[in-house]
Amino acid sequence: MKEVTKRRILRWIHIVFGIPILGYIYSPFEEIPKYATRVRFVVVPVMLLSGLWMWKGHVLRRLISKVSENYLHENGTSIGGIEIQ
């Protein structure tokens, strides 16, 4: 999958999950308890994670690849039948 496609998917996830937050803010006070739990425990975390990934995803990918590379080299693990010392 191309990077442009990944960015578009993340952007749309971020936009779609932002809509319930607008409803939460602008709905009448009596209706807020109906979907407050969903907004707090599903919508907000998805918004935060997608926003962080769009903002600092390149740093996280680099960090994950370095950690996994160091782990493989330290443990002498084989990749595809090739022994790493």
PDB file of N, CA, C and O in Angstrom:
ATOM      1  N   MET A   1       0.843  -1.170   0.000  1.00  0.00           N
ATOM      2  CA  MET A   1       0.000   0.000   0.000  1.00  0.00           C
ATOM      3  C   MET A   1       0.890   1.236   0.000  1.00  0.00           C
ATOM      4  O   MET A   1       1.874   1.315   0.736  1.00  0.00           O
ATOM      5  N   LYS A   2       0.532   2.174  -0.821  1.00  0.00           N
ATOM      6  CA  LYS A   2       1.320   3.400  -0.918  1.00  0.00           C
ATOM      7  C   LYS A   2       1.114   4.283   0.306  1.00  0.00           C
ATOM      8  O   LYS A   2       0.093   4.201   0.989  1.00  0.00           O
ATOM      9  N   GLU A   3       2.103   5.124   0.565  1.00  0.00           N
ATOM     10  CA  GLU A   3       2.043   6.037   1.707  1.00  0.00           C
ATOM     11  C   GLU A   3       0.893   7.036   1.574  1.00  0.00           C
ATOM     12  O   GLU A   3       0.276   7.413   2.571  1.00  0.00           O
ATOM     13  N   VAL A   4       0.607   7.464   0.343  1.00  0.00           N
ATOM     14  CA  VAL A   4      -0.486   8.411   0.120  1.00  0.00           C
ATOM     15  C   VAL A   4      -1.813   7.781   0.532  1.00  0.00           C
ATOM     16  O   VAL A   4      -2.649   8.440   1.151  1.00  0.00           O
ATOM     17  N   THR A   5      -2.005   6.525   0.196  1.00  0.00           N
ATOM     18  CA  THR A   5      -3.232   5.820   0.556  1.00  0.00           C
ATOM     19  C   THR A   5      -3.347   5.667   2.065  1.00  0.00           C
ATOM     20  O   THR A   5      -4.428   5.846   2.625  1.00  0.00           O
ATOM     21  N   LYS A   6      -2.250   5.339   2.727  1.00  0.00           N
ATOM     22  CA  LYS A   6      -2.261   5.212   4.189  1.00  0.00           C
ATOM     23  C   LYS A   6      -2.632   6.536   4.853  1.00  0.00           C
ATOM     24  O   LYS A   6      -3.415   6.567   5.802  1.00  0.00           O
ATOM     25  N   ARG A   7      -2.064   7.625   4.347  1.00  0.00           N
ATOM     26  CA  ARG A   7      -2.373   8.945   4.901  1.00  0.00           C
ATOM     27  C   ARG A   7      -3.844   9.304   4.713  1.00  0.00           C
ATOM     28  O   ARG A   7      -4.477   9.855   5.614  1.00  0.00           O
ATOM     29  N   ARG A   8      -4.382   8.989   3.534  1.00  0.00           N
ATOM     30  CA  ARG A   8      -5.797   9.279   3.275  1.00  0.00           C
ATOM     31  C   ARG A   8      -6.704   8.477   4.196  1.00  0.00           C
ATOM     32  O   ARG A   8      -7.692   9.005   4.707  1.00  0.00           O
ATOM     33  N   ILE A   9      -6.379   7.211   4.411  1.00  0.00           N
ATOM     34  CA  ILE A   9      -7.182   6.377   5.303  1.00  0.00           C
ATOM     35  C   ILE A   9      -7.138   6.937   6.720  1.00  0.00           C
ATOM     36  O   ILE A   9      -8.181   7.078   7.360  1.00  0.00           O
ATOM     37  N   LEU A  10      -5.960   7.254   7.212  1.00  0.00           N
ATOM     38  CA  LEU A  10      -5.833   7.826   8.552  1.00  0.00           C
ATOM     39  C   LEU A  10      -6.574   9.154   8.676  1.00  0.00           C
ATOM     40  O   LEU A  10      -7.222   9.422   9.688  1.00  0.00           O
ATOM     41  N   ARG A  11      -6.474   9.971   7.652  1.00  0.00           N
ATOM     42  CA  ARG A  11      -7.141  11.269   7.670  1.00  0.00           C
ATOM     43  C   ARG A  11      -8.656  11.092   7.743  1.00  0.00           C
ATOM     44  O   ARG A  11      -9.326  11.795   8.499  1.00  0.00           O
ATOM     45  N   TRP A  12      -9.203  10.154   6.959  1.00  0.00           N
ATOM     46  CA  TRP A  12     -10.647   9.927   6.983  1.00  0.00           C
ATOM     47  C   TRP A  12     -11.101   9.300   8.289  1.00  0.00           C
ATOM     48  O   TRP A  12     -12.186   9.615   8.776  1.00  0.00           O
ATOM     49  N   ILE A  13     -10.297   8.421   8.863  1.00  0.00           N
ATOM     50  CA  ILE A  13     -10.631   7.876  10.185  1.00  0.00           C
ATOM     51  C   ILE A  13     -10.709   9.004  11.192  1.00  0.00           C
ATOM     52  O   ILE A  13     -11.635   9.060  12.002  1.00  0.00           O
ATOM     53  N   HIS A  14      -9.750   9.893  11.143  1.00  0.00           N
ATOM     54  CA  HIS A  14      -9.698  11.030  12.061  1.00  0.00           C
ATOM     55  C   HIS A  14     -10.933  11.927  11.882  1.00  0.00           C
ATOM     56  O   HIS A  14     -11.538  12.355  12.865  1.00  0.00           O
ATOM     57  N   ILE A  15     -11.300  12.204  10.639  1.00  0.00           N
ATOM     58  CA  ILE A  15     -12.453  13.063  10.362  1.00  0.00           C
ATOM     59  C   ILE A  15     -13.754  12.391  10.798  1.00  0.00           C
ATOM     60  O   ILE A  15     -14.590  13.023  11.444  1.00  0.00           O
ATOM     61  N   VAL A  16     -13.931  11.117  10.449  1.00  0.00           N
ATOM     62  CA  VAL A  16     -15.177  10.416  10.770  1.00  0.00           C
ATOM     63  C   VAL A  16     -15.354  10.275  12.274  1.00  0.00           C
ATOM     64  O   VAL A  16     -16.468  10.428  12.775  1.00  0.00           O
ATOM     65  N   PHE A  17     -14.288   9.987  13.000  1.00  0.00           N
ATOM     66  CA  PHE A  17     -14.397   9.851  14.446  1.00  0.00           C
ATOM     67  C   PHE A  17     -14.485  11.214  15.143  1.00  0.00           C
ATOM     68  O   PHE A  17     -14.763  11.269  16.341  1.00  0.00           O
ATOM     69  N   GLY A  18     -14.258  12.292  14.428  1.00  0.00           N
ATOM     70  CA  GLY A  18     -14.438  13.618  15.000  1.00  0.00           C
ATOM     71  C   GLY A  18     -15.890  14.067  15.003  1.00  0.00           C
ATOM     72  O   GLY A  18     -16.262  14.944  15.783  1.00  0.00           O
ATOM     73  N   ILE A  19     -16.714  13.481  14.147  1.00  0.00           N
ATOM     74  CA  ILE A  19     -18.122  13.859  14.053  1.00  0.00           C
ATOM     75  C   ILE A  19     -18.875  13.596  15.362  1.00  0.00           C
ATOM     76  O   ILE A  19     -19.620  14.471  15.804  1.00  0.00           O
ATOM     77  N   PRO A  20     -18.714  12.423  16.007  1.00  0.00           N
ATOM     78  CA  PRO A  20     -19.422  12.228  17.279  1.00  0.00           C
ATOM     79  C   PRO A  20     -19.012  13.203  18.374  1.00  0.00           C
ATOM     80  O   PRO A  20     -19.810  13.504  19.262  1.00  0.00           O
ATOM     81  N   ILE A  21     -17.800  13.691  18.324  1.00  0.00           N
ATOM     82  CA  ILE A  21     -17.377  14.680  19.323  1.00  0.00           C
ATOM     83  C   ILE A  21     -18.158  15.975  19.132  1.00  0.00           C
ATOM     84  O   ILE A  21     -18.536  16.620  20.110  1.00  0.00           O
ATOM     85  N   LEU A  22     -18.401  16.357  17.893  1.00  0.00           N
ATOM     86  CA  LEU A  22     -19.227  17.537  17.640  1.00  0.00           C
ATOM     87  C   LEU A  22     -20.644  17.328  18.160  1.00  0.00           C
ATOM     88  O   LEU A  22     -21.236  18.235  18.745  1.00  0.00           O
ATOM     89  N   GLY A  23     -21.185  16.134  17.945  1.00  0.00           N
ATOM     90  CA  GLY A  23     -22.511  15.834  18.480  1.00  0.00           C
ATOM     91  C   GLY A  23     -22.528  15.864  19.991  1.00  0.00           C
ATOM     92  O   GLY A  23     -23.501  16.312  20.596  1.00  0.00           O
ATOM     93  N   TYR A  24     -21.473  15.397  20.594  1.00  0.00           N
ATOM     94  CA  TYR A  24     -21.356  15.403  22.059  1.00  0.00           C
ATOM     95  C   TYR A  24     -21.345  16.829  22.591  1.00  0.00           C
ATOM     96  O   TYR A  24     -21.968  17.128  23.610  1.00  0.00           O
ATOM     97  N   ILE A  25     -20.641  17.695  21.901  1.00  0.00           N
ATOM     98  CA  ILE A  25     -20.515  19.085  22.355  1.00  0.00           C
ATOM     99  C   ILE A  25     -21.814  19.868  22.141  1.00  0.00           C
ATOM    100  O   ILE A  25     -22.241  20.615  23.021  1.00  0.00           O
ATOM    101  N   TYR A  26     -22.439  19.698  20.977  1.00  0.00           N
ATOM    102  CA  TYR A  26     -23.580  20.534  20.627  1.00  0.00           C
ATOM    103  C   TYR A  26     -24.941  19.895  20.881  1.00  0.00           C
ATOM    104  O   TYR A  26     -25.960  20.505  20.559  1.00  0.00           O
ATOM    105  N   SER A  27     -24.994  18.703  21.441  1.00  0.00           N
ATOM    106  CA  SER A  27     -26.292  18.075  21.705  1.00  0.00           C
ATOM    107  C   SER A  27     -26.908  18.657  22.977  1.00  0.00           C
ATOM    108  O   SER A  27     -26.204  19.214  23.819  1.00  0.00           O
ATOM    109  N   PRO A  28     -28.217  18.524  23.106  1.00  0.00           N
ATOM    110  CA  PRO A  28     -28.856  18.982  24.340  1.00  0.00           C
ATOM    111  C   PRO A  28     -28.319  18.211  25.545  1.00  0.00           C
ATOM    112  O   PRO A  28     -27.934  17.047  25.424  1.00  0.00           O
ATOM    113  N   PHE A  29     -28.296  18.851  26.677  1.00  0.00           N
ATOM    114  CA  PHE A  29     -27.696  18.278  27.884  1.00  0.00           C
ATOM    115  C   PHE A  29     -28.337  16.949  28.277  1.00  0.00           C
ATOM    116  O   PHE A  29     -27.649  16.072  28.799  1.00  0.00           O
ATOM    117  N   GLU A  30     -29.626  16.781  28.041  1.00  0.00           N
ATOM    118  CA  GLU A  30     -30.324  15.552  28.417  1.00  0.00           C
ATOM    119  C   GLU A  30     -29.874  14.349  27.597  1.00  0.00           C
ATOM    120  O   GLU A  30     -29.982  13.216  28.067  1.00  0.00           O
ATOM    121  N   GLU A  31     -29.374  14.564  26.388  1.00  0.00           N
ATOM    122  CA  GLU A  31     -28.990  13.465  25.508  1.00  0.00           C
ATOM    123  C   GLU A  31     -27.528  13.044  25.659  1.00  0.00           C
ATOM    124  O   GLU A  31     -27.140  11.998  25.139  1.00  0.00           O
ATOM    125  N   ILE A  32     -26.732  13.809  26.339  1.00  0.00           N
ATOM    126  CA  ILE A  32     -25.304  13.506  26.474  1.00  0.00           C
ATOM    127  C   ILE A  32     -25.046  12.154  27.135  1.00  0.00           C
ATOM    128  O   ILE A  32     -24.193  11.415  26.643  1.00  0.00           O
ATOM    129  N   PRO A  33     -25.732  11.786  28.222  1.00  0.00           N
ATOM    130  CA  PRO A  33     -25.439  10.488  28.853  1.00  0.00           C
ATOM    131  C   PRO A  33     -25.691   9.275  27.958  1.00  0.00           C
ATOM    132  O   PRO A  33     -25.150   8.202  28.226  1.00  0.00           O
ATOM    133  N   LYS A  34     -26.496   9.416  26.905  1.00  0.00           N
ATOM    134  CA  LYS A  34     -26.810   8.287  26.024  1.00  0.00           C
ATOM    135  C   LYS A  34     -25.569   7.750  25.322  1.00  0.00           C
ATOM    136  O   LYS A  34     -25.423   6.537  25.171  1.00  0.00           O
ATOM    137  N   TYR A  35     -24.690   8.618  24.899  1.00  0.00           N
ATOM    138  CA  TYR A  35     -23.508   8.143  24.170  1.00  0.00           C
ATOM    139  C   TYR A  35     -22.195   8.700  24.714  1.00  0.00           C
ATOM    140  O   TYR A  35     -21.187   8.716  24.008  1.00  0.00           O
ATOM    141  N   ALA A  36     -22.203   9.151  25.955  1.00  0.00           N
ATOM    142  CA  ALA A  36     -20.983   9.695  26.559  1.00  0.00           C
ATOM    143  C   ALA A  36     -19.912   8.624  26.717  1.00  0.00           C
ATOM    144  O   ALA A  36     -18.733   8.900  26.494  1.00  0.00           O
ATOM    145  N   THR A  37     -20.297   7.411  27.097  1.00  0.00           N
ATOM    146  CA  THR A  37     -19.321   6.334  27.295  1.00  0.00           C
ATOM    147  C   THR A  37     -18.623   5.982  25.979  1.00  0.00           C
ATOM    148  O   THR A  37     -17.407   5.796  25.941  1.00  0.00           O
ATOM    149  N   ARG A  38     -19.405   5.896  24.910  1.00  0.00           N
ATOM    150  CA  ARG A  38     -18.810   5.600  23.597  1.00  0.00           C
ATOM    151  C   ARG A  38     -17.810   6.664  23.186  1.00  0.00           C
ATOM    152  O   ARG A  38     -16.725   6.354  22.693  1.00  0.00           O
ATOM    153  N   VAL A  39     -18.178   7.911  23.390  1.00  0.00           N
ATOM    154  CA  VAL A  39     -17.290   9.014  23.003  1.00  0.00           C
ATOM    155  C   VAL A  39     -16.010   8.980  23.830  1.00  0.00           C
ATOM    156  O   VAL A  39     -14.920   9.174  23.292  1.00  0.00           O
ATOM    157  N   ARG A  40     -16.131   8.736  25.125  1.00  0.00           N
ATOM    158  CA  ARG A  40     -14.955   8.761  26.001  1.00  0.00           C
ATOM    159  C   ARG A  40     -14.007   7.597  25.765  1.00  0.00           C
ATOM    160  O   ARG A  40     -12.789   7.773  25.765  1.00  0.00           O
ATOM    161  N   PHE A  41     -14.568   6.394  25.562  1.00  0.00           N
ATOM    162  CA  PHE A  41     -13.720   5.203  25.534  1.00  0.00           C
ATOM    163  C   PHE A  41     -13.428   4.658  24.146  1.00  0.00           C
ATOM    164  O   PHE A  41     -12.587   3.770  24.008  1.00  0.00           O
ATOM    165  N   VAL A  42     -14.095   5.160  23.118  1.00  0.00           N
ATOM    166  CA  VAL A  42     -13.821   4.688  21.761  1.00  0.00           C
ATOM    167  C   VAL A  42     -13.381   5.831  20.857  1.00  0.00           C
ATOM    168  O   VAL A  42     -12.309   5.782  20.255  1.00  0.00           O
ATOM    169  N   VAL A  43     -14.208   6.849  20.769  1.00  0.00           N
ATOM    170  CA  VAL A  43     -13.971   7.927  19.807  1.00  0.00           C
ATOM    171  C   VAL A  43     -12.715   8.730  20.149  1.00  0.00           C
ATOM    172  O   VAL A  43     -11.869   8.943  19.280  1.00  0.00           O
ATOM    173  N   VAL A  44     -12.584   9.166  21.371  1.00  0.00           N
ATOM    174  CA  VAL A  44     -11.434   9.997  21.749  1.00  0.00           C
ATOM    175  C   VAL A  44     -10.109   9.233  21.611  1.00  0.00           C
ATOM    176  O   VAL A  44      -9.160   9.789  21.057  1.00  0.00           O
ATOM    177  N   PRO A  45     -10.002   7.974  22.093  1.00  0.00           N
ATOM    178  CA  PRO A  45      -8.735   7.261  21.886  1.00  0.00           C
ATOM    179  C   PRO A  45      -8.385   7.046  20.410  1.00  0.00           C
ATOM    180  O   PRO A  45      -7.220   7.153  20.027  1.00  0.00           O
ATOM    181  N   VAL A  46      -9.390   6.743  19.584  1.00  0.00           N
ATOM    182  CA  VAL A  46      -9.109   6.572  18.150  1.00  0.00           C
ATOM    183  C   VAL A  46      -8.649   7.886  17.541  1.00  0.00           C
ATOM    184  O   VAL A  46      -7.726   7.908  16.727  1.00  0.00           O
ATOM    185  N   MET A  47      -9.288   8.977  17.932  1.00  0.00           N
ATOM    186  CA  MET A  47      -8.862  10.289  17.435  1.00  0.00           C
ATOM    187  C   MET A  47      -7.426  10.603  17.866  1.00  0.00           C
ATOM    188  O   MET A  47      -6.621  11.070  17.060  1.00  0.00           O
ATOM    189  N   LEU A  48      -7.113  10.349  19.124  1.00  0.00           N
ATOM    190  CA  LEU A  48      -5.761  10.622  19.612  1.00  0.00           C
ATOM    191  C   LEU A  48      -4.721   9.772  18.897  1.00  0.00           C
ATOM    192  O   LEU A  48      -3.690  10.285  18.461  1.00  0.00           O
ATOM    193  N   LEU A  49      -4.985   8.483  18.775  1.00  0.00           N
ATOM    194  CA  LEU A  49      -4.009   7.594  18.124  1.00  0.00           C
ATOM    195  C   LEU A  49      -3.826   7.924  16.647  1.00  0.00           C
ATOM    196  O   LEU A  49      -2.698   7.937  16.153  1.00  0.00           O
ATOM    197  N   SER A  50      -4.913   8.189  15.941  1.00  0.00           N
ATOM    198  CA  SER A  50      -4.768   8.524  14.521  1.00  0.00           C
ATOM    199  C   SER A  50      -4.062   9.861  14.353  1.00  0.00           C
ATOM    200  O   SER A  50      -3.248  10.017  13.443  1.00  0.00           O
ATOM    201  N   GLY A  51      -4.359  10.823  15.211  1.00  0.00           N
ATOM    202  CA  GLY A  51      -3.676  12.116  15.134  1.00  0.00           C
ATOM    203  C   GLY A  51      -2.202  12.009  15.439  1.00  0.00           C
ATOM    204  O   GLY A  51      -1.373  12.602  14.748  1.00  0.00           O
ATOM    205  N   LEU A  52      -1.867  11.249  16.481  1.00  0.00           N
ATOM    206  CA  LEU A  52      -0.453  11.045  16.805  1.00  0.00           C
ATOM    207  C   LEU A  52       0.282  10.308  15.689  1.00  0.00           C
ATOM    208  O   LEU A  52       1.424  10.632  15.364  1.00  0.00           O
ATOM    209  N   TRP A  53      -0.383   9.318  15.110  1.00  0.00           N
ATOM    210  CA  TRP A  53       0.257   8.559  14.033  1.00  0.00           C
ATOM    211  C   TRP A  53       0.500   9.445  12.818  1.00  0.00           C
ATOM    212  O   TRP A  53       1.540   9.335  12.169  1.00  0.00           O
ATOM    213  N   MET A  54      -0.469  10.340  12.500  1.00  0.00           N
ATOM    214  CA  MET A  54      -0.257  11.246  11.367  1.00  0.00           C
ATOM    215  C   MET A  54       0.843  12.257  11.679  1.00  0.00           C
ATOM    216  O   MET A  54       1.586  12.661  10.785  1.00  0.00           O
ATOM    217  N   TRP A  55       0.948  12.663  12.934  1.00  0.00           N
ATOM    218  CA  TRP A  55       1.912  13.688  13.316  1.00  0.00           C
ATOM    219  C   TRP A  55       3.313  13.110  13.494  1.00  0.00           C
ATOM    220  O   TRP A  55       4.270  13.645  12.934  1.00  0.00           O
ATOM    221  N   LYS A  56       3.452  12.036  14.255  1.00  0.00           N
ATOM    222  CA  LYS A  56       4.762  11.502  14.590  1.00  0.00           C
ATOM    223  C   LYS A  56       4.928  10.034  14.194  1.00  0.00           C
ATOM    224  O   LYS A  56       5.734   9.321  14.792  1.00  0.00           O
ATOM    225  N   GLY A  57       4.182   9.584  13.207  1.00  0.00           N
ATOM    226  CA  GLY A  57       4.272   8.190  12.776  1.00  0.00           C
ATOM    227  C   GLY A  57       5.641   7.819  12.242  1.00  0.00           C
ATOM    228  O   GLY A  57       6.108   6.699  12.450  1.00  0.00           O
ATOM    229  N   HIS A  58       6.282   8.743  11.561  1.00  0.00           N
ATOM    230  CA  HIS A  58       7.606   8.450  11.017  1.00  0.00           C
ATOM    231  C   HIS A  58       8.616   8.177  12.133  1.00  0.00           C
ATOM    232  O   HIS A  58       9.498   7.331  11.978  1.00  0.00           O
ATOM    233  N   VAL A  59       8.493   8.882  13.243  1.00  0.00           N
ATOM    234  CA  VAL A  59       9.402   8.674  14.376  1.00  0.00           C
ATOM    235  C   VAL A  59       9.130   7.316  15.020  1.00  0.00           C
ATOM    236  O   VAL A  59      10.062   6.584  15.353  1.00  0.00           O
ATOM    237  N   LEU A  60       7.857   6.983  15.193  1.00  0.00           N
ATOM    238  CA  LEU A  60       7.498   5.696  15.796  1.00  0.00           C
ATOM    239  C   LEU A  60       7.955   4.522  14.933  1.00  0.00           C
ATOM    240  O   LEU A  60       8.465   3.529  15.453  1.00  0.00           O
ATOM    241  N   ARG A  61       7.773   4.633  13.619  1.00  0.00           N
ATOM    242  CA  ARG A  61       8.232   3.555  12.727  1.00  0.00           C
ATOM    243  C   ARG A  61       9.740   3.367  12.807  1.00  0.00           C
ATOM    244  O   ARG A  61      10.226   2.236  12.825  1.00  0.00           O
ATOM    245  N   ARG A  62      10.473   4.458  12.853  1.00  0.00           N
ATOM    246  CA  ARG A  62      11.925   4.375  12.956  1.00  0.00           C
ATOM    247  C   ARG A  62      12.337   3.746  14.284  1.00  0.00           C
ATOM    248  O   ARG A  62      13.236   2.905  14.321  1.00  0.00           O
ATOM    249  N   LEU A  63      11.689   4.145  15.365  1.00  0.00           N
ATOM    250  CA  LEU A  63      11.981   3.601  16.684  1.00  0.00           C
ATOM    251  C   LEU A  63      11.669   2.106  16.748  1.00  0.00           C
ATOM    252  O   LEU A  63      12.468   1.332  17.276  1.00  0.00           O
ATOM    253  N   ILE A  64      10.528   1.697  16.222  1.00  0.00           N
ATOM    254  CA  ILE A  64      10.145   0.277  16.224  1.00  0.00           C
ATOM    255  C   ILE A  64      11.125  -0.548  15.406  1.00  0.00           C
ATOM    256  O   ILE A  64      11.503  -1.645  15.819  1.00  0.00           O
ATOM    257  N   SER A  65      11.537  -0.043  14.264  1.00  0.00           N
ATOM    258  CA  SER A  65      12.472  -0.811  13.437  1.00  0.00           C
ATOM    259  C   SER A  65      13.834  -0.945  14.109  1.00  0.00           C
ATOM    260  O   SER A  65      14.467  -1.995  14.004  1.00  0.00           O
ATOM    261  N   LYS A  66      14.300   0.104  14.803  1.00  0.00           N
ATOM    262  CA  LYS A  66      15.578   0.016  15.506  1.00  0.00           C
ATOM    263  C   LYS A  66      15.500  -0.972  16.664  1.00  0.00           C
ATOM    264  O   LYS A  66      16.430  -1.752  16.874  1.00  0.00           O
ATOM    265  N   VAL A  67      14.404  -0.949  17.417  1.00  0.00           N
ATOM    266  CA  VAL A  67      14.247  -1.853  18.552  1.00  0.00           C
ATOM    267  C   VAL A  67      14.196  -3.289  18.073  1.00  0.00           C
ATOM    268  O   VAL A  67      14.852  -4.155  18.652  1.00  0.00           O
ATOM    269  N   SER A  68      13.426  -3.561  17.024  1.00  0.00           N
ATOM    270  CA  SER A  68      13.329  -4.936  16.532  1.00  0.00           C
ATOM    271  C   SER A  68      14.651  -5.397  15.926  1.00  0.00           C
ATOM    272  O   SER A  68      15.021  -6.562  16.065  1.00  0.00           O
ATOM    273  N   GLU A  69      15.361  -4.499  15.259  1.00  0.00           N
ATOM    274  CA  GLU A  69      16.659  -4.853  14.687  1.00  0.00           C
ATOM    275  C   GLU A  69      17.655  -5.194  15.793  1.00  0.00           C
ATOM    276  O   GLU A  69      18.380  -6.184  15.686  1.00  0.00           O
ATOM    277  N   ASN A  70      17.698  -4.393  16.845  1.00  0.00           N
ATOM    278  CA  ASN A  70      18.595  -4.672  17.970  1.00  0.00           C
ATOM    279  C   ASN A  70      18.227  -5.976  18.657  1.00  0.00           C
ATOM    280  O   ASN A  70      19.115  -6.734  19.048  1.00  0.00           O
ATOM    281  N   TYR A  71      16.949  -6.252  18.811  1.00  0.00           N
ATOM    282  CA  TYR A  71      16.499  -7.483  19.449  1.00  0.00           C
ATOM    283  C   TYR A  71      16.938  -8.695  18.637  1.00  0.00           C
ATOM    284  O   TYR A  71      17.413  -9.683  19.198  1.00  0.00           O
ATOM    285  N   LEU A  72      16.782  -8.621  17.327  1.00  0.00           N
ATOM    286  CA  LEU A  72      17.162  -9.749  16.480  1.00  0.00           C
ATOM    287  C   LEU A  72      18.669  -9.992  16.525  1.00  0.00           C
ATOM    288  O   LEU A  72      19.106 -11.142  16.564  1.00  0.00           O
ATOM    289  N   HIS A  73      19.461  -8.930  16.521  1.00  0.00           N
ATOM    290  CA  HIS A  73      20.908  -9.090  16.546  1.00  0.00           C
ATOM    291  C   HIS A  73      21.402  -9.613  17.891  1.00  0.00           C
ATOM    292  O   HIS A  73      22.333 -10.417  17.930  1.00  0.00           O
ATOM    293  N   GLU A  74      20.808  -9.180  18.977  1.00  0.00           N
ATOM    294  CA  GLU A  74      21.245  -9.613  20.307  1.00  0.00           C
ATOM    295  C   GLU A  74      20.894 -11.066  20.583  1.00  0.00           C
ATOM    296  O   GLU A  74      21.629 -11.747  21.298  1.00  0.00           O
ATOM    297  N   ASN A  75      19.799 -11.551  20.037  1.00  0.00           N
ATOM    298  CA  ASN A  75      19.343 -12.898  20.335  1.00  0.00           C
ATOM    299  C   ASN A  75      19.783 -13.936  19.305  1.00  0.00           C
ATOM    300  O   ASN A  75      19.478 -15.119  19.460  1.00  0.00           O
ATOM    301  N   GLY A  76      20.477 -13.527  18.280  1.00  0.00           N
ATOM    302  CA  GLY A  76      20.952 -14.470  17.281  1.00  0.00           C
ATOM    303  C   GLY A  76      19.814 -15.180  16.561  1.00  0.00           C
ATOM    304  O   GLY A  76      19.904 -16.381  16.304  1.00  0.00           O
ATOM    305  N   THR A  77      18.777 -14.482  16.240  1.00  0.00           N
ATOM    306  CA  THR A  77      17.603 -15.045  15.608  1.00  0.00           C
ATOM    307  C   THR A  77      17.842 -15.166  14.115  1.00  0.00           C
ATOM    308  O   THR A  77      18.595 -14.391  13.525  1.00  0.00           O
ATOM    309  N   SER A  78      17.192 -16.149  13.515  1.00  0.00           N
ATOM    310  CA  SER A  78      17.305 -16.312  12.074  1.00  0.00           C
ATOM    311  C   SER A  78      16.110 -15.689  11.394  1.00  0.00           C
ATOM    312  O   SER A  78      14.990 -15.737  11.903  1.00  0.00           O
ATOM    313  N   ILE A  79      16.359 -15.102  10.237  1.00  0.00           N
ATOM    314  CA  ILE A  79      15.308 -14.506   9.420  1.00  0.00           C
ATOM    315  C   ILE A  79      15.371 -15.161   8.053  1.00  0.00           C
ATOM    316  O   ILE A  79      16.367 -15.034   7.341  1.00  0.00           O
ATOM    317  N   GLY A  80      14.318 -15.856   7.691  1.00  0.00           N
ATOM    318  CA  GLY A  80      14.273 -16.498   6.377  1.00  0.00           C
ATOM    319  C   GLY A  80      15.364 -17.519   6.183  1.00  0.00           C
ATOM    320  O   GLY A  80      15.862 -17.685   5.070  1.00  0.00           O
ATOM    321  N   GLY A  81      15.748 -18.208   7.238  1.00  0.00           N
ATOM    322  CA  GLY A  81      16.783 -19.228   7.135  1.00  0.00           C
ATOM    323  C   GLY A  81      18.197 -18.679   7.248  1.00  0.00           C
ATOM    324  O   GLY A  81      19.156 -19.451   7.225  1.00  0.00           O
ATOM    325  N   ILE A  82      18.349 -17.371   7.369  1.00  0.00           N
ATOM    326  CA  ILE A  82      19.671 -16.751   7.498  1.00  0.00           C
ATOM    327  C   ILE A  82      19.913 -16.476   8.972  1.00  0.00           C
ATOM    328  O   ILE A  82      19.142 -15.758   9.609  1.00  0.00           O
ATOM    329  N   GLU A  83      20.957 -17.033   9.504  1.00  0.00           N
ATOM    330  CA  GLU A  83      21.274 -16.856  10.926  1.00  0.00           C
ATOM    331  C   GLU A  83      21.934 -15.499  11.146  1.00  0.00           C
ATOM    332  O   GLU A  83      22.898 -15.150  10.465  1.00  0.00           O
ATOM    333  N   ILE A  84      21.408 -14.741  12.099  1.00  0.00           N
ATOM    334  CA  ILE A  84      21.972 -13.436  12.432  1.00  0.00           C
ATOM    335  C   ILE A  84      22.780 -13.604  13.706  1.00  0.00           C
ATOM    336  O   ILE A  84      22.259 -14.080  14.715  1.00  0.00           O
ATOM    337  N   GLN A  85      24.037 -13.222  13.669  1.00  0.00           N
ATOM    338  CA  GLN A  85      24.922 -13.370  14.843  1.00  0.00           C
ATOM    339  C   GLN A  85      25.064 -12.072  15.564  1.00  0.00           C
ATOM    340  O   GLN A  85      25.767 -12.000  16.572  1.00  0.00           O
TER     341      GLN A  85
END
